[in-house]
Amino acid sequence: MTIFTKIINREIPANRVYEDDHTLAFHDVDPQAPIHILVIPKKEVKDFQSCDSETIGYLLSAAQAVAKKLKLDESGYRVVINNGKDAGQEVAHLHLHILGGAKLGHIRHQDRTRKD
């Protein structure tokens, strides 16, 4: 059971901003932007690669609703999905990051030697 499953089950508190039958959205505890929301499916899905298109549709619709609710749709926002360890996925439960509330910089590749 992941930390996100515990949040869904209300075993761990979260600052919830949106919820429907399929998704839950809440503030990230380690924000990387002035507004940083996580959107998760209520069913357990390990990652983006193993997700079905219906669930992706629910997540993206929820992201749009959250952005509108927080008025990020007016100025702009970023939606990010990290898939796997190399991409920075830290919890093995699919989640979208909604980042906004300020002008966001470009993501630049860091030149590094891969260590496998």
N, C-alpha and C positions, 0 to 999 in steps of 0.2 A: 504494500500500500504506500503510495507516494504522499508527500506533504499536500499536494493538490487534492487528493482524494479525501484527506482529513479536513481540508478547508471546505470542500463540497458538503461533507457530512456534518459540518459545524463542530468538529472536534477541536479545531484550531480557529481562532478568530481571524477575520480579514475585513478590511475596509471595502465592502462590496459597493459597486456602482451600478451594476446591471445583472439581471438574472432572468432567464426564461426556462422553458422545459429542457432545453438542450445545452445551454451554455451558462457560464458564470464569469463575471468580470470584476476584478478587484485591483486596488492599488498595489504595486510592487513594493516590497519592504526595503529594497535597495535601489531607489530610482536612479535612472541614467539620464533623465530629463526632468524639467519641472513637473510635467505630467507623465507618468509611466504606469500604464494599466496592463494587466495580464488578462487575456481572455482564454478560457479553457473549456473543453467539452466536458460535460458531466459524466459521460461514459469514459472509461479508461482507454486511451489510445496512446501508445508509446511515443510516436513521433509522426512528423509530417509524411514521411515515406510510407508508413503503414496505414495512413488514414484514407477513408473512403470519401468520395466527392460530396456526398450529402452532408457529412460532418463539417467538411471544409466550408461548404455553403453556409451552414449555421454559424460557424465562427466568424466568417467575413461579414455576414449580416449583423451579428452582434457587435463587431468592431465598428461598423458604420453607425449603429445606434448609440454606442458609447461616445464616439467622436461628436455626434450631433448633440448629445446630452451635455457634454463638457465644452461645447462650442469650439471644438478643434476643427470642425469642418469649415469654419470661416477663415482660419489663418493657415491651416495645413497641419499635417501630422504624418508620421511614418508608421507603417505596419511591418513588423519583422517576425520571421519564423526561423529559429535556429534549429537545424536538423542534425543531430548527432554531436559527439564530443568535439570534433574539430571545429564545428560551427559555434560552439559555446553553449550547447544545450546542457543545462545542469540538472534538470528534473526530467525523468523518463515518463513524462505525461505531456502530450502535445499542448503547446500554448503559443499564443500570439502576443507580441509586445506592441502596444500602442504608445508611441512617443510623441510628445508635443509640448506646447506651452511656451516655446521659444524657437528662434531660428536655429535649426539643426544643421550641423556641419556635414560635410561629405564624409563618407566612410572610405578610408584609404587602406590599402593593403600594407601590412608591415612586412618588410623583407626579413625573413627569418629562415633558419634551416629547420626543416621538418624533422622531428625526433619521434620515431615510431618504436 
